[in-house]
Amino acid sequence: MVASGFRWRDLGPDLLWIGPTAIVCHMTRFPPPWTVERIPGGLKVVDANGQSLAYVYSRETKDAAHIAGVLTEDEARRIASNIAKLPELLSAK
């Protein structure tokens, strides 16, 4: 499971589906390793070519995150880390 409410399944070579809305991405287009980089206001996941794949916004404290309507730094770090692990998880099959 990627995040609460979202499931992935393998659709064949180099394809990934993430629900509840269908998102299909060609894994070879975004070569591993995927890494997490800190940006002002959160984190971003980038592939080996430096292409930005995901932005996860956060605030330092729970109160600040609630006011801004974003995640805490710890929540954002865990989500970004799990996104960055997707190529490894899919290649392990």
N, CA, C and O atoms as a CHARMM CRD file, in Angstrom:
* protein
*
  372
    1    1 MET  N      0.83500  -1.17100   0.00000 PROA 1      0.00000
    2    1 MET  CA     0.00000   0.00000   0.00000 PROA 1      0.00000
    3    1 MET  C      0.88400   1.24000   0.00000 PROA 1      0.00000
    4    1 MET  O      1.83400   1.31500   0.78000 PROA 1      0.00000
    5    2 VAL  N      0.59800   2.19600  -0.84400 PROA 2      0.00000
    6    2 VAL  CA     1.40500   3.40200  -0.97200 PROA 2      0.00000
    7    2 VAL  C      1.04800   4.40200   0.11400 PROA 2      0.00000
    8    2 VAL  O      1.93300   4.83100   0.85400 PROA 2      0.00000
    9    3 ALA  N     -0.19400   4.78300   0.23400 PROA 3      0.00000
   10    3 ALA  CA    -0.67200   5.68200   1.26700 PROA 3      0.00000
   11    3 ALA  C     -2.09600   5.27500   1.59200 PROA 3      0.00000
   12    3 ALA  O     -2.71700   4.50800   0.85700 PROA 3      0.00000
   13    4 SER  N     -2.59700   5.78200   2.67300 PROA 4      0.00000
   14    4 SER  CA    -3.93700   5.40900   3.09500 PROA 4      0.00000
   15    4 SER  C     -4.95000   5.64000   1.98300 PROA 4      0.00000
   16    4 SER  O     -5.08400   6.75300   1.47500 PROA 4      0.00000
   17    5 GLY  N     -5.66000   4.58200   1.60900 PROA 5      0.00000
   18    5 GLY  CA    -6.68000   4.69500   0.57700 PROA 5      0.00000
   19    5 GLY  C     -6.17200   4.50900  -0.83100 PROA 5      0.00000
   20    5 GLY  O     -6.97100   4.47700  -1.76800 PROA 5      0.00000
   21    6 PHE  N     -4.87400   4.38500  -1.01300 PROA 6      0.00000
   22    6 PHE  CA    -4.30500   4.22800  -2.34500 PROA 6      0.00000
   23    6 PHE  C     -3.62100   2.87700  -2.45000 PROA 6      0.00000
   24    6 PHE  O     -2.82200   2.51500  -1.58700 PROA 6      0.00000
   25    7 ARG  N     -3.93000   2.13300  -3.49700 PROA 7      0.00000
   26    7 ARG  CA    -3.30000   0.83300  -3.71400 PROA 7      0.00000
   27    7 ARG  C     -2.64600   0.85300  -5.08900 PROA 7      0.00000
   28    7 ARG  O     -3.13400   1.50100  -6.01500 PROA 7      0.00000
   29    8 TRP  N     -1.55000   0.14200  -5.20600 PROA 8      0.00000
   30    8 TRP  CA    -0.91600   0.02600  -6.51700 PROA 8      0.00000
   31    8 TRP  C     -1.01600  -1.40900  -6.95600 PROA 8      0.00000
   32    8 TRP  O     -1.09900  -2.32000  -6.13200 PROA 8      0.00000
   33    9 ARG  N     -1.00700  -1.60800  -8.25100 PROA 9      0.00000
   34    9 ARG  CA    -0.92000  -2.96800  -8.77300 PROA 9      0.00000
   35    9 ARG  C     -0.16200  -2.94100 -10.08100 PROA 9      0.00000
   36    9 ARG  O     -0.17700  -1.95200 -10.81500 PROA 9      0.00000
   37   10 ASP  N      0.48300  -4.02000 -10.34800 PROA 10     0.00000
   38   10 ASP  CA     1.30900  -4.15600 -11.53600 PROA 10     0.00000
   39   10 ASP  C      0.42200  -4.44300 -12.73800 PROA 10     0.00000
   40   10 ASP  O     -0.38500  -5.37200 -12.71100 PROA 10     0.00000
   41   11 LEU  N      0.56900  -3.65000 -13.78500 PROA 11     0.00000
   42   11 LEU  CA    -0.20400  -3.85000 -15.00800 PROA 11     0.00000
   43   11 LEU  C      0.63400  -4.48200 -16.11000 PROA 11     0.00000
   44   11 LEU  O      0.17000  -4.60700 -17.24400 PROA 11     0.00000
   45   12 GLY  N      1.83200  -4.87200 -15.80000 PROA 12     0.00000
   46   12 GLY  CA     2.71400  -5.45300 -16.80600 PROA 12     0.00000
   47   12 GLY  C      4.06100  -4.76200 -16.76900 PROA 12     0.00000
   48   12 GLY  O      4.35100  -4.00300 -15.84400 PROA 12     0.00000
   49   13 PRO  N      4.87400  -5.01800 -17.75800 PROA 13     0.00000
   50   13 PRO  CA     6.22200  -4.45700 -17.76500 PROA 13     0.00000
   51   13 PRO  C      6.20900  -2.93300 -17.70200 PROA 13     0.00000
   52   13 PRO  O      5.64700  -2.26200 -18.56800 PROA 13     0.00000
   53   14 ASP  N      6.83400  -2.41200 -16.66900 PROA 14     0.00000
   54   14 ASP  CA     7.07300  -0.97900 -16.53600 PROA 14     0.00000
   55   14 ASP  C      5.82600  -0.12700 -16.40900 PROA 14     0.00000
   56   14 ASP  O      5.88200   1.06900 -16.69700 PROA 14     0.00000
   57   15 LEU  N      4.70100  -0.69000 -15.98900 PROA 15     0.00000
   58   15 LEU  CA     3.49000   0.10200 -15.79700 PROA 15     0.00000
   59   15 LEU  C      3.03900   0.01300 -14.35200 PROA 15     0.00000
   60   15 LEU  O      3.18500  -1.02700 -13.71000 PROA 15     0.00000
   61   16 LEU  N      2.49400   1.09800 -13.84700 PROA 16     0.00000
   62   16 LEU  CA     2.03300   1.16300 -12.47000 PROA 16     0.00000
   63   16 LEU  C      0.68100   1.85300 -12.44100 PROA 16     0.00000
   64   16 LEU  O      0.48900   2.87000 -13.10700 PROA 16     0.00000
   65   17 TRP  N     -0.26300   1.30900 -11.67100 PROA 17     0.00000
   66   17 TRP  CA    -1.57900   1.92600 -11.49200 PROA 17     0.00000
   67   17 TRP  C     -1.72700   2.28200 -10.03400 PROA 17     0.00000
   68   17 TRP  O     -1.48800   1.44700  -9.16200 PROA 17     0.00000
   69   18 ILE  N     -2.12200   3.51900  -9.75500 PROA 18     0.00000
   70   18 ILE  CA    -2.36600   3.95300  -8.38800 PROA 18     0.00000
   71   18 ILE  C     -3.79200   4.48100  -8.34100 PROA 18     0.00000
   72   18 ILE  O     -4.16100   5.33400  -9.14800 PROA 18     0.00000
   73   19 GLY  N     -4.61000   3.97900  -7.39300 PROA 19     0.00000
   74   19 GLY  CA    -6.00800   4.38500  -7.32000 PROA 19     0.00000
   75   19 GLY  C     -6.22000   5.40200  -6.23200 PROA 19     0.00000
   76   19 GLY  O     -5.25600   5.73300  -5.54200 PROA 19     0.00000
   77   20 PRO  N     -7.42600   5.92900  -6.02600 PROA 20     0.00000
   78   20 PRO  CA    -8.67300   5.53800  -6.64600 PROA 20     0.00000
   79   20 PRO  C     -8.85700   6.07500  -8.05600 PROA 20     0.00000
   80   20 PRO  O     -9.69100   5.54900  -8.79300 PROA 20     0.00000
   81   21 THR  N     -8.13000   7.07900  -8.45500 PROA 21     0.00000
   82   21 THR  CA    -8.18600   7.48300  -9.85500 PROA 21     0.00000
   83   21 THR  C     -7.00400   6.83900 -10.55600 PROA 21     0.00000
   84   21 THR  O     -5.93200   6.70200  -9.96700 PROA 21     0.00000
   85   22 ALA  N     -7.18600   6.45000 -11.78000 PROA 22     0.00000
   86   22 ALA  CA    -6.13400   5.71100 -12.48500 PROA 22     0.00000
   87   22 ALA  C     -4.99100   6.63800 -12.86600 PROA 22     0.00000
   88   22 ALA  O     -5.17900   7.63300 -13.56500 PROA 22     0.00000
   89   23 ILE  N     -3.82000   6.29200 -12.39800 PROA 23     0.00000
   90   23 ILE  CA    -2.60100   6.98500 -12.79800 PROA 23     0.00000
   91   23 ILE  C     -1.66800   5.91400 -13.32500 PROA 23     0.00000
   92   23 ILE  O     -1.24800   5.03700 -12.56900 PROA 23     0.00000
   93   24 VAL  N     -1.34000   5.96600 -14.58100 PROA 24     0.00000
   94   24 VAL  CA    -0.44600   4.98400 -15.16700 PROA 24     0.00000
   95   24 VAL  C      0.84700   5.69700 -15.51600 PROA 24     0.00000
   96   24 VAL  O      0.83500   6.72400 -16.19600 PROA 24     0.00000
   97   25 CYS  N      1.95400   5.15700 -15.05300 PROA 25     0.00000
   98   25 CYS  CA     3.21900   5.77800 -15.41300 PROA 25     0.00000
   99   25 CYS  C      4.15800   4.70300 -15.94600 PROA 25     0.00000
  100   25 CYS  O      4.15300   3.56400 -15.47800 PROA 25     0.00000
  101   26 HSD  N      4.93700   5.07300 -16.90300 PROA 26     0.00000
  102   26 HSD  CA     5.92500   4.17900 -17.48000 PROA 26     0.00000
  103   26 HSD  C      7.19900   4.31500 -16.66400 PROA 26     0.00000
  104   26 HSD  O      7.86200   5.35200 -16.69100 PROA 26     0.00000
  105   27 MET  N      7.53100   3.25500 -15.93900 PROA 27     0.00000
  106   27 MET  CA     8.66200   3.31200 -15.02400 PROA 27     0.00000
  107   27 MET  C      9.98700   3.56800 -15.74100 PROA 27     0.00000
  108   27 MET  O     10.88100   4.18500 -15.16100 PROA 27     0.00000
  109   28 THR  N     10.13800   3.11600 -16.98000 PROA 28     0.00000
  110   28 THR  CA    11.39900   3.33400 -17.67700 PROA 28     0.00000
  111   28 THR  C     11.58100   4.79100 -18.06000 PROA 28     0.00000
  112   28 THR  O     12.70500   5.23400 -18.29700 PROA 28     0.00000
  113   29 ARG  N     10.49300   5.53900 -18.12300 PROA 29     0.00000
  114   29 ARG  CA    10.58700   6.95500 -18.44000 PROA 29     0.00000
  115   29 ARG  C     11.17200   7.72700 -17.26200 PROA 29     0.00000
  116   29 ARG  O     11.72900   8.81000 -17.44500 PROA 29     0.00000
  117   30 PHE  N     11.04900   7.18800 -16.07900 PROA 30     0.00000
  118   30 PHE  CA    11.54300   7.81000 -14.85700 PROA 30     0.00000
  119   30 PHE  C     12.53300   6.85300 -14.19700 PROA 30     0.00000
  120   30 PHE  O     12.16500   6.12000 -13.27900 PROA 30     0.00000
  121   31 PRO  N     13.79200   6.85300 -14.65800 PROA 31     0.00000
  122   31 PRO  CA    14.75500   5.84100 -14.21000 PROA 31     0.00000
  123   31 PRO  C     15.10600   5.96000 -12.72400 PROA 31     0.00000
  124   31 PRO  O     15.20600   7.06000 -12.18100 PROA 31     0.00000
  125   32 PRO  N     15.28900   4.81000 -12.08400 PROA 32     0.00000
  126   32 PRO  CA    15.74200   4.81600 -10.69700 PROA 32     0.00000
  127   32 PRO  C     17.23400   5.16200 -10.63400 PROA 32     0.00000
  128   32 PRO  O     17.90900   5.09700 -11.66100 PROA 32     0.00000
  129   33 PRO  N     17.75500   5.51600  -9.49700 PROA 33     0.00000
  130   33 PRO  CA    17.04300   5.61500  -8.22600 PROA 33     0.00000
  131   33 PRO  C     16.25700   6.91300  -8.12800 PROA 33     0.00000
  132   33 PRO  O     16.64200   7.94000  -8.68700 PROA 33     0.00000
  133   34 TRP  N     15.14900   6.84000  -7.40500 PROA 34     0.00000
  134   34 TRP  CA    14.38100   8.03000  -7.07800 PROA 34     0.00000
  135   34 TRP  C     14.85400   8.50600  -5.71400 PROA 34     0.00000
  136   34 TRP  O     15.01100   7.70100  -4.79600 PROA 34     0.00000
  137   35 THR  N     15.08100   9.79600  -5.57400 PROA 35     0.00000
  138   35 THR  CA    15.58700  10.33700  -4.31700 PROA 35     0.00000
  139   35 THR  C     14.67300  11.44700  -3.81600 PROA 35     0.00000
  140   35 THR  O     13.88100  12.01500  -4.56800 PROA 35     0.00000
  141   36 VAL  N     14.80400  11.73700  -2.53400 PROA 36     0.00000
  142   36 VAL  CA    14.01500  12.78400  -1.89300 PROA 36     0.00000
  143   36 VAL  C     14.92300  13.97600  -1.63200 PROA 36     0.00000
  144   36 VAL  O     16.01100  13.82600  -1.07600 PROA 36     0.00000
  145   37 GLU  N     14.47200  15.16100  -2.03700 PROA 37     0.00000
  146   37 GLU  CA    15.21600  16.39300  -1.82000 PROA 37     0.00000
  147   37 GLU  C     14.36000  17.35900  -1.01700 PROA 37     0.00000
  148   37 GLU  O     13.14500  17.44000  -1.20300 PROA 37     0.00000
  149   38 ARG  N     15.01100  18.09000  -0.12400 PROA 38     0.00000
  150   38 ARG  CA    14.30000  19.09900   0.66200 PROA 38     0.00000
  151   38 ARG  C     14.14100  20.36200  -0.18900 PROA 38     0.00000
  152   38 ARG  O     15.07800  20.79800  -0.85800 PROA 38     0.00000
  153   39 ILE  N     12.93700  20.93900  -0.14900 PROA 39     0.00000
  154   39 ILE  CA    12.64500  22.21100  -0.80200 PROA 39     0.00000
  155   39 ILE  C     11.98100  23.11000   0.23100 PROA 39     0.00000
  156   39 ILE  O     11.48400  22.61200   1.24200 PROA 39     0.00000
  157   40 PRO  N     11.95900  24.42600   0.00600 PROA 40     0.00000
  158   40 PRO  CA    11.24700  25.29300   0.95300 PROA 40     0.00000
  159   40 PRO  C      9.77200  24.86900   1.05700 PROA 40     0.00000
  160   40 PRO  O      9.06000  24.82400   0.05400 PROA 40     0.00000
  161   41 GLY  N      9.33800  24.56800   2.25400 PROA 41     0.00000
  162   41 GLY  CA     7.94800  24.18900   2.46200 PROA 41     0.00000
  163   41 GLY  C      7.63700  22.72300   2.26000 PROA 41     0.00000
  164   41 GLY  O      6.46600  22.34300   2.25400 PROA 41     0.00000
  165   42 GLY  N      8.65500  21.87900   2.09300 PROA 42     0.00000
  166   42 GLY  CA     8.37000  20.45400   1.93400 PROA 42     0.00000
  167   42 GLY  C      9.50500  19.66100   1.31800 PROA 42     0.00000
  168   42 GLY  O     10.68200  19.95400   1.52500 PROA 42     0.00000
  169   43 LEU  N      9.11600  18.63800   0.54700 PROA 43     0.00000
  170   43 LEU  CA    10.06800  17.71500  -0.07200 PROA 43     0.00000
  171   43 LEU  C      9.64100  17.44700  -1.50500 PROA 43     0.00000
  172   43 LEU  O      8.47300  17.61000  -1.85900 PROA 43     0.00000
  173   44 LYS  N     10.60100  17.03300  -2.32600 PROA 44     0.00000
  174   44 LYS  CA    10.23800  16.57700  -3.66300 PROA 44     0.00000
  175   44 LYS  C     10.98500  15.29600  -3.97200 PROA 44     0.00000
  176   44 LYS  O     12.09200  15.07200  -3.48200 PROA 44     0.00000
  177   45 VAL  N     10.36900  14.46000  -4.79200 PROA 45     0.00000
  178   45 VAL  CA    10.95600  13.19800  -5.22900 PROA 45     0.00000
  179   45 VAL  C     11.41700  13.40700  -6.65800 PROA 45     0.00000
  180   45 VAL  O     10.65000  13.86700  -7.50400 PROA 45     0.00000
  181   46 VAL  N     12.68400  13.06600  -6.92900 PROA 46     0.00000
  182   46 VAL  CA    13.24400  13.21400  -8.27400 PROA 46     0.00000
  183   46 VAL  C     13.81000  11.88700  -8.75600 PROA 46     0.00000
  184   46 VAL  O     14.22500  11.05200  -7.95200 PROA 46     0.00000
  185   47 ASP  N     13.82300  11.69200 -10.08800 PROA 47     0.00000
  186   47 ASP  CA    14.39700  10.46900 -10.64100 PROA 47     0.00000
  187   47 ASP  C     15.88900  10.66800 -10.92200 PROA 47     0.00000
  188   47 ASP  O     16.44600  11.72100 -10.61200 PROA 47     0.00000
  189   48 ALA  N     16.52600   9.66500 -11.50300 PROA 48     0.00000
  190   48 ALA  CA    17.96600   9.70400 -11.76300 PROA 48     0.00000
  191   48 ALA  C     18.35900  10.81200 -12.74000 PROA 48     0.00000
  192   48 ALA  O     19.50600  11.25900 -12.74100 PROA 48     0.00000
  193   49 ASN  N     17.41400  11.25700 -13.57100 PROA 49     0.00000
  194   49 ASN  CA    17.67700  12.34000 -14.52700 PROA 49     0.00000
  195   49 ASN  C     17.43800  13.71900 -13.93100 PROA 49     0.00000
  196   49 ASN  O     17.68000  14.72700 -14.59500 PROA 49     0.00000
  197   50 GLY  N     16.96800  13.77800 -12.69700 PROA 50     0.00000
  198   50 GLY  CA    16.66800  15.05400 -12.06600 PROA 50     0.00000
  199   50 GLY  C     15.25500  15.54800 -12.31900 PROA 50     0.00000
  200   50 GLY  O     14.90900  16.66100 -11.92300 PROA 50     0.00000
  201   51 GLN  N     14.42400  14.72700 -12.98300 PROA 51     0.00000
  202   51 GLN  CA    13.03000  15.09000 -13.24300 PROA 51     0.00000
  203   51 GLN  C     12.22800  15.02700 -11.94100 PROA 51     0.00000
  204   51 GLN  O     12.24600  14.01000 -11.24800 PROA 51     0.00000
  205   52 SER  N     11.53100  16.10700 -11.61200 PROA 52     0.00000
  206   52 SER  CA    10.67900  16.12300 -10.41500 PROA 52     0.00000
  207   52 SER  C      9.47200  15.23400 -10.64500 PROA 52     0.00000
  208   52 SER  O      8.78100  15.36800 -11.65500 PROA 52     0.00000
  209   53 LEU  N      9.21400  14.32400  -9.71000 PROA 53     0.00000
  210   53 LEU  CA     8.11700  13.37200  -9.83700 PROA 53     0.00000
  211   53 LEU  C      6.97000  13.66800  -8.87900 PROA 53     0.00000
  212   53 LEU  O      5.80700  13.45400  -9.22300 PROA 53     0.00000
  213   54 ALA  N      7.28100  14.15700  -7.68500 PROA 54     0.00000
  214   54 ALA  CA     6.24300  14.42800  -6.69100 PROA 54     0.00000
  215   54 ALA  C      6.71400  15.51700  -5.74400 PROA 54     0.00000
  216   54 ALA  O      7.89400  15.60400  -5.40500 PROA 54     0.00000
  217   55 TYR  N      5.76700  16.34600  -5.32300 PROA 55     0.00000
  218   55 TYR  CA     6.01100  17.35500  -4.29900 PROA 55     0.00000
  219   55 TYR  C      5.12300  17.01100  -3.11000 PROA 55     0.00000
  220   55 TYR  O      3.93500  16.73300  -3.27200 PROA 55     0.00000
  221   56 VAL  N      5.70800  17.03300  -1.91400 PROA 56     0.00000
  222   56 VAL  CA     4.96400  16.75100  -0.69100 PROA 56     0.00000
  223   56 VAL  C      5.19600  17.94200   0.24400 PROA 56     0.00000
  224   56 VAL  O      6.30500  18.15100   0.73500 PROA 56     0.00000
  225   57 TYR  N      4.13900  18.71400   0.48200 PROA 57     0.00000
  226   57 TYR  CA     4.26200  19.94100   1.26000 PROA 57     0.00000
  227   57 TYR  C      4.04300  19.67900   2.74100 PROA 57     0.00000
  228   57 TYR  O      3.25300  18.81500   3.12300 PROA 57     0.00000
  229   58 SER  N      4.76400  20.44800   3.58400 PROA 58     0.00000
  230   58 SER  CA     4.69400  20.21800   5.02400 PROA 58     0.00000
  231   58 SER  C      5.00600  21.49800   5.79100 PROA 58     0.00000
  232   58 SER  O      5.45800  22.49900   5.23400 PROA 58     0.00000
  233   59 ARG  N      4.74300  21.41800   7.09700 PROA 59     0.00000
  234   59 ARG  CA     5.12400  22.46400   8.03700 PROA 59     0.00000
  235   59 ARG  C      5.78500  21.78500   9.23600 PROA 59     0.00000
  236   59 ARG  O      5.61900  20.58700   9.46400 PROA 59     0.00000
  237   60 GLU  N      6.53100  22.57700   9.98600 PROA 60     0.00000
  238   60 GLU  CA     7.34500  22.04200  11.06700 PROA 60     0.00000
  239   60 GLU  C      6.52300  21.49100  12.22800 PROA 60     0.00000
  240   60 GLU  O      6.84700  20.43000  12.76200 PROA 60     0.00000
  241   61 THR  N      5.47100  22.18900  12.62400 PROA 61     0.00000
  242   61 THR  CA     4.67100  21.75300  13.76900 PROA 61     0.00000
  243   61 THR  C      3.28800  21.28300  13.31400 PROA 61     0.00000
  244   61 THR  O      2.82200  21.61300  12.22400 PROA 61     0.00000
  245   62 LYS  N      2.66100  20.51500  14.17500 PROA 62     0.00000
  246   62 LYS  CA     1.32500  20.00300  13.86800 PROA 62     0.00000
  247   62 LYS  C      0.31900  21.14800  13.73300 PROA 62     0.00000
  248   62 LYS  O     -0.54000  21.12500  12.85100 PROA 62     0.00000
  249   63 ASP  N      0.42900  22.15000  14.61100 PROA 63     0.00000
  250   63 ASP  CA    -0.48700  23.29000  14.54500 PROA 63     0.00000
  251   63 ASP  C     -0.30600  24.07700  13.24300 PROA 63     0.00000
  252   63 ASP  O     -1.28500  24.44500  12.59400 PROA 63     0.00000
  253   64 ALA  N      0.94900  24.33200  12.86600 PROA 64     0.00000
  254   64 ALA  CA     1.21900  25.06800  11.62500 PROA 64     0.00000
  255   64 ALA  C      0.74500  24.27600  10.41000 PROA 64     0.00000
  256   64 ALA  O      0.23900  24.85200   9.44700 PROA 64     0.00000
  257   65 ALA  N      0.90800  22.96300  10.45500 PROA 65     0.00000
  258   65 ALA  CA     0.44800  22.11600   9.35300 PROA 65     0.00000
  259   65 ALA  C     -1.07500  22.14300   9.25300 PROA 65     0.00000
  260   65 ALA  O     -1.63000  22.19800   8.15600 PROA 65     0.00000
  261   66 HSD  N     -1.74000  22.10600  10.39300 PROA 66     0.00000
  262   66 HSD  CA    -3.21000  22.13700  10.39900 PROA 66     0.00000
  263   66 HSD  C     -3.72200  23.46400   9.84200 PROA 66     0.00000
  264   66 HSD  O     -4.65500  23.47900   9.03900 PROA 66     0.00000
  265   67 ILE  N     -3.12500  24.56400  10.25700 PROA 67     0.00000
  266   67 ILE  CA    -3.53400  25.89000   9.77800 PROA 67     0.00000
  267   67 ILE  C     -3.32600  26.00400   8.27000 PROA 67     0.00000
  268   67 ILE  O     -4.18400  26.53600   7.56500 PROA 67     0.00000
  269   68 ALA  N     -2.18400  25.50600   7.76800 PROA 68     0.00000
  270   68 ALA  CA    -1.87000  25.59600   6.33800 PROA 68     0.00000
  271   68 ALA  C     -2.57100  24.51500   5.51900 PROA 68     0.00000
  272   68 ALA  O     -2.59900  24.59400   4.29100 PROA 68     0.00000
  273   69 GLY  N     -3.13200  23.51600   6.17800 PROA 69     0.00000
  274   69 GLY  CA    -3.80100  22.42800   5.46800 PROA 69     0.00000
  275   69 GLY  C     -2.83900  21.49000   4.76400 PROA 69     0.00000
  276   69 GLY  O     -3.15000  20.95000   3.70200 PROA 69     0.00000
  277   70 VAL  N     -1.65400  21.29600   5.36700 PROA 70     0.00000
  278   70 VAL  CA    -0.64400  20.39500   4.80300 PROA 70     0.00000
  279   70 VAL  C     -0.21200  19.38500   5.86300 PROA 70     0.00000
  280   70 VAL  O     -0.74200  19.37700   6.97400 PROA 70     0.00000
  281   71 LEU  N      0.73800  18.54900   5.52000 PROA 71     0.00000
  282   71 LEU  CA     1.25300  17.51400   6.41600 PROA 71     0.00000
  283   71 LEU  C      2.30800  18.07200   7.36400 PROA 71     0.00000
  284   71 LEU  O      2.85900  19.14900   7.13500 PROA 71     0.00000
  285   72 THR  N      2.58400  17.31900   8.43800 PROA 72     0.00000
  286   72 THR  CA     3.72400  17.65000   9.28400 PROA 72     0.00000
  287   72 THR  C      4.99100  17.18800   8.55900 PROA 72     0.00000
  288   72 THR  O      4.91400  16.41100   7.60700 PROA 72     0.00000
  289   73 GLU  N      6.14900  17.66400   9.00700 PROA 73     0.00000
  290   73 GLU  CA     7.41000  17.26200   8.36400 PROA 73     0.00000
  291   73 GLU  C      7.61100  15.75400   8.41700 PROA 73     0.00000
  292   73 GLU  O      8.06800  15.15400   7.44400 PROA 73     0.00000
  293   74 ASP  N      7.27300  15.13800   9.54500 PROA 74     0.00000
  294   74 ASP  CA     7.44800  13.68900   9.67200 PROA 74     0.00000
  295   74 ASP  C      6.53400  12.93800   8.71200 PROA 74     0.00000
  296   74 ASP  O      6.97100  11.99000   8.06000 PROA 74     0.00000
  297   75 GLU  N      5.27700  13.34600   8.61900 PROA 75     0.00000
  298   75 GLU  CA     4.34200  12.69800   7.68800 PROA 75     0.00000
  299   75 GLU  C      4.82300  12.85000   6.23800 PROA 75     0.00000
  300   75 GLU  O      4.80000  11.89400   5.46200 PROA 75     0.00000
  301   76 ALA  N      5.25300  14.05400   5.89000 PROA 76     0.00000
  302   76 ALA  CA     5.73100  14.31300   4.53100 PROA 76     0.00000
  303   76 ALA  C      6.97500  13.48700   4.21200 PROA 76     0.00000
  304   76 ALA  O      7.10700  12.95600   3.10900 PROA 76     0.00000
  305   77 ARG  N      7.89100  13.37900   5.18300 PROA 77     0.00000
  306   77 ARG  CA     9.10900  12.59100   4.97700 PROA 77     0.00000
  307   77 ARG  C      8.78400  11.13200   4.71900 PROA 77     0.00000
  308   77 ARG  O      9.36800  10.51000   3.83200 PROA 77     0.00000
  309   78 ARG  N      7.84600  10.57500   5.49800 PROA 78     0.00000
  310   78 ARG  CA     7.47100   9.17300   5.31400 PROA 78     0.00000
  311   78 ARG  C      6.80800   8.94000   3.95700 PROA 78     0.00000
  312   78 ARG  O      7.10100   7.94600   3.29300 PROA 78     0.00000
  313   79 ILE  N      5.93300   9.83000   3.54200 PROA 79     0.00000
  314   79 ILE  CA     5.25700   9.67300   2.25200 PROA 79     0.00000
  315   79 ILE  C      6.24500   9.81100   1.10700 PROA 79     0.00000
  316   79 ILE  O      6.24500   8.99000   0.19100 PROA 79     0.00000
  317   80 ALA  N      7.08900  10.83800   1.14400 PROA 80     0.00000
  318   80 ALA  CA     8.08400  11.02600   0.08400 PROA 80     0.00000
  319   80 ALA  C      9.04500   9.83900   0.01300 PROA 80     0.00000
  320   80 ALA  O      9.41700   9.40200  -1.07600 PROA 80     0.00000
  321   81 SER  N      9.44200   9.32300   1.16900 PROA 81     0.00000
  322   81 SER  CA    10.33100   8.16500   1.21200 PROA 81     0.00000
  323   81 SER  C      9.67900   6.94300   0.57200 PROA 81     0.00000
  324   81 SER  O     10.33000   6.20500  -0.16700 PROA 81     0.00000
  325   82 ASN  N      8.40000   6.73000   0.85300 PROA 82     0.00000
  326   82 ASN  CA     7.69100   5.59200   0.26400 PROA 82     0.00000
  327   82 ASN  C      7.51000   5.75000  -1.23800 PROA 82     0.00000
  328   82 ASN  O      7.59400   4.76300  -1.96900 PROA 82     0.00000
  329   83 ILE  N      7.26600   6.95400  -1.71100 PROA 83     0.00000
  330   83 ILE  CA     7.17400   7.18600  -3.15300 PROA 83     0.00000
  331   83 ILE  C      8.50800   6.85500  -3.81100 PROA 83     0.00000
  332   83 ILE  O      8.54700   6.21800  -4.86400 PROA 83     0.00000
  333   84 ALA  N      9.61000   7.29200  -3.18200 PROA 84     0.00000
  334   84 ALA  CA    10.93900   7.04500  -3.74100 PROA 84     0.00000
  335   84 ALA  C     11.29000   5.56500  -3.78900 PROA 84     0.00000
  336   84 ALA  O     12.15300   5.17200  -4.57400 PROA 84     0.00000
  337   85 LYS  N     10.65400   4.73800  -2.98000 PROA 85     0.00000
  338   85 LYS  CA    10.92400   3.29900  -2.95600 PROA 85     0.00000
  339   85 LYS  C     10.15600   2.52700  -4.03200 PROA 85     0.00000
  340   85 LYS  O     10.42800   1.34200  -4.22900 PROA 85     0.00000
  341   86 LEU  N      9.21700   3.14900  -4.72600 PROA 86     0.00000
  342   86 LEU  CA     8.38800   2.42500  -5.70600 PROA 86     0.00000
  343   86 LEU  C      9.19200   1.66200  -6.75500 PROA 86     0.00000
  344   86 LEU  O      8.85900   0.50500  -7.01600 PROA 86     0.00000
  345   87 PRO  N     10.22900   2.23100  -7.37500 PROA 87     0.00000
  346   87 PRO  CA    10.96400   1.43600  -8.37700 PROA 87     0.00000
  347   87 PRO  C     11.56600   0.16300  -7.79800 PROA 87     0.00000
  348   87 PRO  O     11.56700  -0.87700  -8.45700 PROA 87     0.00000
  349   88 GLU  N     12.08000   0.23400  -6.56700 PROA 88     0.00000
  350   88 GLU  CA    12.65100  -0.95300  -5.92300 PROA 88     0.00000
  351   88 GLU  C     11.57800  -2.00200  -5.67800 PROA 88     0.00000
  352   88 GLU  O     11.79200  -3.18900  -5.92500 PROA 88     0.00000
  353   89 LEU  N     10.43400  -1.56500  -5.19600 PROA 89     0.00000
  354   89 LEU  CA     9.35300  -2.50100  -4.89000 PROA 89     0.00000
  355   89 LEU  C      8.84600  -3.18400  -6.14200 PROA 89     0.00000
  356   89 LEU  O      8.54000  -4.37600  -6.11300 PROA 89     0.00000
  357   90 LEU  N      8.75100  -2.45500  -7.24100 PROA 90     0.00000
  358   90 LEU  CA     8.24200  -3.03600  -8.47600 PROA 90     0.00000
  359   90 LEU  C      9.25200  -3.94900  -9.15200 PROA 90     0.00000
  360   90 LEU  O      8.87300  -4.91300  -9.81700 PROA 90     0.00000
  361   91 SER  N     10.54100  -3.65100  -8.98500 PROA 91     0.00000
  362   91 SER  CA    11.55400  -4.49900  -9.60700 PROA 91     0.00000
  363   91 SER  C     11.81600  -5.76600  -8.79800 PROA 91     0.00000
  364   91 SER  O     12.43600  -6.70300  -9.30200 PROA 91     0.00000
  365   92 ALA  N     11.35400  -5.80300  -7.56200 PROA 92     0.00000
  366   92 ALA  CA    11.56300  -6.96400  -6.69300 PROA 92     0.00000
  367   92 ALA  C     10.66700  -8.13700  -7.07800 PROA 92     0.00000
  368   92 ALA  O     10.85300  -9.24400  -6.57300 PROA 92     0.00000
  369   93 LYS  N      9.71400  -7.91500  -7.95200 PROA 93     0.00000
  370   93 LYS  CA     8.76400  -8.97100  -8.32600 PROA 93     0.00000
  371   93 LYS  C      9.40000 -10.01200  -9.19400 PROA 93     0.00000
  372   93 LYS  O      8.73900 -10.97000  -9.59600 PROA 93     0.00000
